[in-house]
Amino acid sequence: MTAPYPIPVDETQVANDWRKRGYDCEHKLDEPGTELVDYLHDVDELHVVLEGEMEISFGQTTLHPDPGEEIFVPAGALHTVRNIGTSPLRRLRGHFVLREGEEEA
């Protein structure tokens, strides 16, 4: 986890920061009890909780980030995201995207 964004999280600030780092930014809403099990991406992924309680697991790691904390999931890591709270989980998710003129490594 990286140093948190200030609370309340400014979604535009996160989106702009991620865009500069080569990531897109998508708002996600997960109802209580939602489990997104065994996802796999061929690109790096970022998550920031806006509000609610998230559990994210990958490899031997399980995290419970506070709102504003940024989570990095490396490409190729099988991962699971859960809303472990009693209210909706609002979060931002970003995938690394190739910029125009770049080639995949």
ChimeraX commands (.cxc) that place a marker at each C-alpha (Angstrom):
marker #1 position 0.00,0.00,0.00 radius 0.5
marker #1 position 1.18,3.50,-0.71 radius 0.5
marker #1 position 0.66,6.74,1.18 radius 0.5
marker #1 position -3.01,7.60,1.11 radius 0.5
marker #1 position -4.75,10.29,-0.87 radius 0.5
marker #1 position -6.38,12.88,1.43 radius 0.5
marker #1 position -9.91,12.14,2.69 radius 0.5
marker #1 position -12.38,12.75,1.17 radius 0.5
marker #1 position -10.63,11.32,-1.88 radius 0.5
marker #1 position -10.70,13.65,-4.87 radius 0.5
marker #1 position -11.53,11.28,-7.73 radius 0.5
marker #1 position -10.33,13.79,-10.33 radius 0.5
marker #1 position -6.96,14.08,-8.58 radius 0.5
marker #1 position -6.55,10.30,-8.53 radius 0.5
marker #1 position -7.58,10.00,-12.20 radius 0.5
marker #1 position -5.12,12.73,-13.22 radius 0.5
marker #1 position -2.32,11.19,-11.13 radius 0.5
marker #1 position -2.93,7.75,-12.60 radius 0.5
marker #1 position -3.15,9.08,-16.15 radius 0.5
marker #1 position 0.30,10.68,-15.72 radius 0.5
marker #1 position 1.58,7.28,-14.57 radius 0.5
marker #1 position 0.05,5.46,-17.56 radius 0.5
marker #1 position -3.16,4.09,-15.99 radius 0.5
marker #1 position -6.80,4.53,-16.83 radius 0.5
marker #1 position -9.34,5.14,-14.05 radius 0.5
marker #1 position -12.75,3.55,-13.59 radius 0.5
marker #1 position -15.29,4.01,-10.79 radius 0.5
marker #1 position -16.57,0.73,-9.37 radius 0.5
marker #1 position -19.50,0.08,-7.01 radius 0.5
marker #1 position -19.71,-3.27,-5.22 radius 0.5
marker #1 position -22.72,-4.14,-3.09 radius 0.5
marker #1 position -22.23,-5.80,0.32 radius 0.5
marker #1 position -21.15,-9.41,-0.03 radius 0.5
marker #1 position -19.79,-8.96,-3.56 radius 0.5
marker #1 position -16.84,-11.25,-4.32 radius 0.5
marker #1 position -14.86,-10.87,-7.53 radius 0.5
marker #1 position -12.89,-14.11,-7.35 radius 0.5
marker #1 position -9.69,-15.08,-9.14 radius 0.5
marker #1 position -9.27,-12.20,-11.56 radius 0.5
marker #1 position -6.18,-12.17,-13.74 radius 0.5
marker #1 position -4.89,-9.32,-15.91 radius 0.5
marker #1 position -1.89,-9.08,-18.20 radius 0.5
marker #1 position -1.25,-5.50,-17.01 radius 0.5
marker #1 position -0.57,-3.89,-13.63 radius 0.5
marker #1 position -3.64,-2.71,-11.71 radius 0.5
marker #1 position -4.29,-0.02,-9.06 radius 0.5
marker #1 position -7.14,0.31,-6.56 radius 0.5
marker #1 position -8.18,3.14,-4.22 radius 0.5
marker #1 position -11.10,2.78,-1.81 radius 0.5
marker #1 position -13.37,5.83,-1.73 radius 0.5
marker #1 position -15.72,4.49,0.93 radius 0.5
marker #1 position -16.63,1.11,2.35 radius 0.5
marker #1 position -14.66,-1.95,3.41 radius 0.5
marker #1 position -12.57,-3.83,0.87 radius 0.5
marker #1 position -10.50,-6.97,1.16 radius 0.5
marker #1 position -8.10,-7.74,-1.66 radius 0.5
marker #1 position -6.02,-10.90,-1.83 radius 0.5
marker #1 position -3.23,-11.89,-4.21 radius 0.5
marker #1 position -0.44,-14.39,-3.75 radius 0.5
marker #1 position 0.18,-14.78,-0.01 radius 0.5
marker #1 position -1.04,-11.21,0.65 radius 0.5
marker #1 position -4.42,-10.11,2.01 radius 0.5
marker #1 position -5.02,-6.39,2.52 radius 0.5
marker #1 position -7.80,-4.29,4.07 radius 0.5
marker #1 position -7.06,-0.80,2.75 radius 0.5
marker #1 position -8.47,2.31,4.35 radius 0.5
marker #1 position -10.12,4.92,2.13 radius 0.5
marker #1 position -7.46,6.77,0.17 radius 0.5
marker #1 position -4.80,4.04,0.30 radius 0.5
marker #1 position -3.51,2.91,-3.08 radius 0.5
marker #1 position -3.11,-0.82,-3.75 radius 0.5
marker #1 position -0.85,-2.13,-6.52 radius 0.5
marker #1 position -1.60,-5.55,-8.04 radius 0.5
marker #1 position 1.15,-6.71,-10.42 radius 0.5
marker #1 position 0.37,-8.06,-13.87 radius 0.5
marker #1 position -0.26,-11.78,-13.83 radius 0.5
marker #1 position -1.26,-11.91,-10.15 radius 0.5
marker #1 position -4.43,-13.92,-9.54 radius 0.5
marker #1 position -6.46,-11.71,-7.20 radius 0.5
marker #1 position -9.81,-11.49,-5.42 radius 0.5
marker #1 position -11.69,-8.36,-4.35 radius 0.5
marker #1 position -14.42,-8.54,-1.69 radius 0.5
marker #1 position -16.80,-6.05,-0.13 radius 0.5
marker #1 position -16.62,-7.21,3.48 radius 0.5
marker #1 position -18.74,-4.35,4.81 radius 0.5
marker #1 position -22.45,-3.78,5.28 radius 0.5
marker #1 position -22.65,-0.84,2.89 radius 0.5
marker #1 position -21.67,-0.40,-0.77 radius 0.5
marker #1 position -17.95,-0.31,-1.58 radius 0.5
marker #1 position -17.02,2.62,-3.79 radius 0.5
marker #1 position -13.56,2.34,-5.31 radius 0.5
marker #1 position -11.43,3.40,-8.22 radius 0.5
marker #1 position -9.66,0.84,-10.36 radius 0.5
marker #1 position -6.98,1.51,-12.94 radius 0.5
marker #1 position -5.22,-0.67,-15.47 radius 0.5
marker #1 position -1.88,0.18,-17.02 radius 0.5
marker #1 position -2.42,1.16,-20.64 radius 0.5
marker #1 position 0.13,1.65,-23.36 radius 0.5
marker #1 position 0.53,5.25,-24.37 radius 0.5
marker #1 position 0.53,6.20,-28.01 radius 0.5
marker #1 position 3.90,5.44,-29.55 radius 0.5
marker #1 position 4.97,2.98,-26.82 radius 0.5
marker #1 position 5.59,-0.70,-27.32 radius 0.5
marker #1 position 4.85,-3.50,-24.93 radius 0.5
marker #1 position 7.96,-4.75,-23.11 radius 0.5
marker link #1:1,2 radius 0.2
marker link #1:2,3 radius 0.2
marker link #1:3,4 radius 0.2
marker link #1:4,5 radius 0.2
marker link #1:5,6 radius 0.2
marker link #1:6,7 radius 0.2
marker link #1:7,8 radius 0.2
marker link #1:8,9 radius 0.2
marker link #1:9,10 radius 0.2
marker link #1:10,11 radius 0.2
marker link #1:11,12 radius 0.2
marker link #1:12,13 radius 0.2
marker link #1:13,14 radius 0.2
marker link #1:14,15 radius 0.2
marker link #1:15,16 radius 0.2
marker link #1:16,17 radius 0.2
marker link #1:17,18 radius 0.2
marker link #1:18,19 radius 0.2
marker link #1:19,20 radius 0.2
marker link #1:20,21 radius 0.2
marker link #1:21,22 radius 0.2
marker link #1:22,23 radius 0.2
marker link #1:23,24 radius 0.2
marker link #1:24,25 radius 0.2
marker link #1:25,26 radius 0.2
marker link #1:26,27 radius 0.2
marker link #1:27,28 radius 0.2
marker link #1:28,29 radius 0.2
marker link #1:29,30 radius 0.2
marker link #1:30,31 radius 0.2
marker link #1:31,32 radius 0.2
marker link #1:32,33 radius 0.2
marker link #1:33,34 radius 0.2
marker link #1:34,35 radius 0.2
marker link #1:35,36 radius 0.2
marker link #1:36,37 radius 0.2
marker link #1:37,38 radius 0.2
marker link #1:38,39 radius 0.2
marker link #1:39,40 radius 0.2
marker link #1:40,41 radius 0.2
marker link #1:41,42 radius 0.2
marker link #1:42,43 radius 0.2
marker link #1:43,44 radius 0.2
marker link #1:44,45 radius 0.2
marker link #1:45,46 radius 0.2
marker link #1:46,47 radius 0.2
marker link #1:47,48 radius 0.2
marker link #1:48,49 radius 0.2
marker link #1:49,50 radius 0.2
marker link #1:50,51 radius 0.2
marker link #1:51,52 radius 0.2
marker link #1:52,53 radius 0.2
marker link #1:53,54 radius 0.2
marker link #1:54,55 radius 0.2
marker link #1:55,56 radius 0.2
marker link #1:56,57 radius 0.2
marker link #1:57,58 radius 0.2
marker link #1:58,59 radius 0.2
marker link #1:59,60 radius 0.2
marker link #1:60,61 radius 0.2
marker link #1:61,62 radius 0.2
marker link #1:62,63 radius 0.2
marker link #1:63,64 radius 0.2
marker link #1:64,65 radius 0.2
marker link #1:65,66 radius 0.2
marker link #1:66,67 radius 0.2
marker link #1:67,68 radius 0.2
marker link #1:68,69 radius 0.2
marker link #1:69,70 radius 0.2
marker link #1:70,71 radius 0.2
marker link #1:71,72 radius 0.2
marker link #1:72,73 radius 0.2
marker link #1:73,74 radius 0.2
marker link #1:74,75 radius 0.2
marker link #1:75,76 radius 0.2
marker link #1:76,77 radius 0.2
marker link #1:77,78 radius 0.2
marker link #1:78,79 radius 0.2
marker link #1:79,80 radius 0.2
marker link #1:80,81 radius 0.2
marker link #1:81,82 radius 0.2
marker link #1:82,83 radius 0.2
marker link #1:83,84 radius 0.2
marker link #1:84,85 radius 0.2
marker link #1:85,86 radius 0.2
marker link #1:86,87 radius 0.2
marker link #1:87,88 radius 0.2
marker link #1:88,89 radius 0.2
marker link #1:89,90 radius 0.2
marker link #1:90,91 radius 0.2
marker link #1:91,92 radius 0.2
marker link #1:92,93 radius 0.2
marker link #1:93,94 radius 0.2
marker link #1:94,95 radius 0.2
marker link #1:95,96 radius 0.2
marker link #1:96,97 radius 0.2
marker link #1:97,98 radius 0.2
marker link #1:98,99 radius 0.2
marker link #1:99,100 radius 0.2
marker link #1:100,101 radius 0.2
marker link #1:101,102 radius 0.2
marker link #1:102,103 radius 0.2
marker link #1:103,104 radius 0.2
marker link #1:104,105 radius 0.2
view
